[in-house]
């Protein structure tokens, strides 16, 4: 194998495992590290095919403990989600093989098909992409799995929220109190649980501009946190990401766009506030972790300080809109 990226070198046991899941006369001839994965090493593998051509696969390997839980559980959930999504109308990678306990590989790993397109994190053309994101999330929530996945896990508690320096303490206290009460009843939906611009791939017009009318979504990736719960949680997570990437107004606009696309949220303002504020409050505990991959992806202006300022502003905006 010839590595296209030295950092992407596939470990020997894992490489042998991948080869066992290829067609006859196929072989791995290159690998390239994919950036943006926060919980695992991601590699795009180049496969030489028997007809002299090539194709790409994606290899995910969990090489360190994750914040979301054991790698074995995450890989089982992703494999189940990819199986569920086959034929669902939601474009997602196809599952080829999974080794959740590292019985064959150096680390727990999953092999899947490669989707075309790329994630878009800059602000140009966001007004075009926003409704596409909303419609895609409505389609995800319309999936009816034969086997219901694990119920969602809350990512924060009222006692672990970190109030940013300089924040309006009264506003944050009210937000924290909003999630201290028991969770409202909800109608369960199939959730991605990390639906946000970094996990949605776009096909862009020939000039590469993300804002042209020809832009479209080619797929949704990273299903390791797939869960069962209220649609509000996915909407809240994406809204909070948009608020931090582009400003608080875009977070609120996504909530509207989801409903305009036919998505259903909690009935009352109090219930919507409970779910919508959970995501930014959870982000308060990991601002530096959020900022780093965005900076590596080219958004160098998103320093920890800037992200924290936007987080504070978004919580205030949510409390004004729903509180």
N, C-alpha and C positions, 0 to 999 in steps of 0.2 A: 504494500500500500504506500502511496506517495501522499504525504500530508500537504494540504494547501495552507495549513496554518499549524505551526509547531505546537501551539497550545491545544490543538484539537486532536492530537495523537490518541488513537483509540487503544486502550489497554489490551494486552494479548488475549486474555480469556474472553473479554467482551467481544473482541474482533472475531474470534472463533465462533462465538455464539451467534453473532450477526450472520456470518457466512452460512451457518446451518439453516438459516431462515430465508436464504436467497434461492432463486431458481437455479437449475443446473447451468453451469458455465458462466454464472455471474460472479463478480467479485468486487470488493470494496477497493477503489483506486484512489480515493482522496477523502479528506475530511476538513470541515471548516467550522470553527467555533461560532455559535450563534449568541449574540449578546442580548441582554434584556431578561434572561431567566434568573429569577431571584432565589430560587430554591434548589436548583439543580444545574449540572453541566448539560448544555445543549449543543449538539453537533449535527450539521448537515453532512450526510455521507453521499459521496458520488459513487454510483454503482455502474460498472461496465457491464453492458448487456450482451447477450449472445449474438445479436445482429450487428455488433460493432458500435452501437449507440451507447447512451448512458441515461440514467435516471437518478433521482435523489430520494433519500430516506432521511428521517430524523431520529436521532438517538438521544434519549434523556437518561442521565445517570445521577442518582442521588449520592454524592460523595461525602456529605456531612450532615449532621442532624439538622432538621428543619423546624421552623417555628410552627408550622401547621400540624405537626405530628409525625409519627413514624413513617419512614419511606415506604415500608411494606403496605401500610394502609392507603397511602396516597396513590401508589401505583395500582392497587386493586381498584380504587375508586375511578382512576382515569381509564383503566382498561374497561371497566363496566360502562362508563359514560360513553366512550368511543363506540362500544358495541351497541349501546342504546341508540346512538345518533345515526348509525348506519341506515340509510334509506329514510331518514326522518325529514329530509328537506333542509336541515341545518348542515352547512358544509363544515366538516371537521376532519381531522386526520383519520386515516384508516388504521386500525390496530393490526400489527403483524406479529408481534411477540412481546411477552412480558416476563421478567424474572424478578419478582418482587422481593424475594429473600436472598438474592445474590447466590443462588445455588450453582449458577453457571458463570456468572460475571464477577468482576472484582467488586462491583457495587450494584445495588438494586437498580434495574434498568428497564426501559421500555423502548421498543422499536416501532415506528409508525411511518406512514406515508408522508410525503412532503407536499405542502400546499403552496400554490403560487401566490404572489402578492407580497406586500410588506406592511408593517405597522407604521402609522403616521402619527407623530407626536407634536408636530409643529402646528401653529395656529392658522396658517393659510388655508382657506377653503373650509374652515370648520363649520360654517353655516350650511355647507352642502353635506358634509359627512355626518353631522349630528342627527338628522332624521334617518339616515341609513343605519347608524348605530342603534337608534331607538327601534326601528322596524326589525332589526336583527335580534334584539333582545326579546321583543314580543314573540318572535318565532321560536326562540329557545324556550320560553315559558309555555309555549303551546305543545311542546313535546310531552307525550304521555308514555313514560317508561313501563315496560311490562313488570319490572321489579323496581319498587320505589327505593331510591338511594337513601343513604344515611341522612337523618334530620340535620339541619344546619347547626353549627356551633357558633355561639356569640363570640366575637373577637375582642370584646372588652367588657369590663364591669364598671359600675359607678365608682368603685374604689380604686381603680387603676388608671383612670384618666389623668393625663399630665397637662395641666393648664399652662399655656404658653406665657412667657414673660411679657408683661405689658398688656395682657388680655383684659377685657372687661370681666372682672371676677363675678359680677352679678349675672351676666349673660351665661357664662360658662357654668355657674352653679345651677342655674335654671335648666340648662341642657343636661347636666349630670343627673339632676333630680328626675328629668323626664324618662331616663332609662333605668332608674332605680325601681320603678314600679314593675309589677309582673307584665310579661309580654302579652300583647293583645292576641285574641284568637285570630287565626288567619286561614285562608284557603291555600293549601299546599300547591306548589309549582316546582317543576324541574329547574334547578338553579345552576348556573355556571359557578357562581360564588367569587369569581375574580374577573368579571366582565368589565373591561376597561380598554382604552385605545391601544395599549401595548399588547393586548391579546387578540386584536381584530386585524385581519389582513385585508388590504385594499389593492384593487387593480386600478392603476391610475392611467389617465390618457397618455398618449405618446410623448407629450412634452413634459410628463412627470408631475404636472401640477395637481395637487390633491383637491383643489377646489373646483375643477371643471365638472360639467354635468355628466361626463362619461365615467366618472369614478364609480366604482362598485366594490362590494365586499366579496372576497373570494373564500373566506373561511374564518373560523374562530378556533383558537388553539388554547392549550394549557387547561385541561379539564380535571386536574388532580384534586380540586376542591369541590367538585360537583356534589350537590346536596339537594335536600328537599326542604322547602320553606316558603315564606311569603315572597312574592315578586318584588315587594318593596326593598328587600335586602340587596338584590342585584342592582336595582335602580339607584339605591343609595350609594353603593360602592362605585358605580360608574360616575354618578354625579359628583361625588367627592373627588375622584381622580380628575375629572374635567375642571373642577373648581381650582385644584392645585396646579394643573398644567396651564390653564388659560384664564383663570379669574373666576370669582364666585358667581357672577351672572351666568356663566356657562353651565355651572352645576345646577342652578335652578331651572335653566332653560331645558336641560335634559329631562328633568322630571316632567315638564310640560310636554316635551316631544314624545316621551314614552306613552303618555295618555292619548295624545293626538294620533299616535300610531295604532291605537286600539288596546293598549295595555291597561289593566285594571290594578289600581292601588287600593290601600286600606280606605274604608268608607269615611271615617271621621278625621278631622285635622289632628286631633290628639294622637290617634293611632298612626297617622302618617308621620307625625313628628317623632314618635318613638322609634320607628324604623329608620327614617332618613337621617337622624342625628347620630345614630349608632356608628356609622362608617367614619365620619370625621373625628368623632371622639376616639375611636380605635386608632386612627392615624396619629393621634396626638402622642401615642406611645412609641412611634417609630418614624419620626420625621426624617432623621438622617438616613435611615434605610430606604425611605421613599425617594429622597432626592438623589442619591448616588446613581442608580441605574438611569435616571432621566438625564443626568449630566453626562454619563458615558454614552448615551444615545445622541448627544449633540445639544441638549438643552442646558448649556453650561450656565445660563443665567439663573437656573433654578437651584440656588444655594439653599442650604438648610434654613437660613434666616428668611429667605423669600418664601419658601414653602410654608414655614411656620406662620408668617404674616398672612398668607392666603388662607391657611387653615383657620386662623382666628377670624378672619373676615367672613369665611363661609359659614362657620357656626353662628355668627351674629346674623347673617342673612337668613339662615334657616329659622332661627328663633323669631326674626321679624315676620317671616312669611307664614310660618306654621304655629309659632308659639302663642 
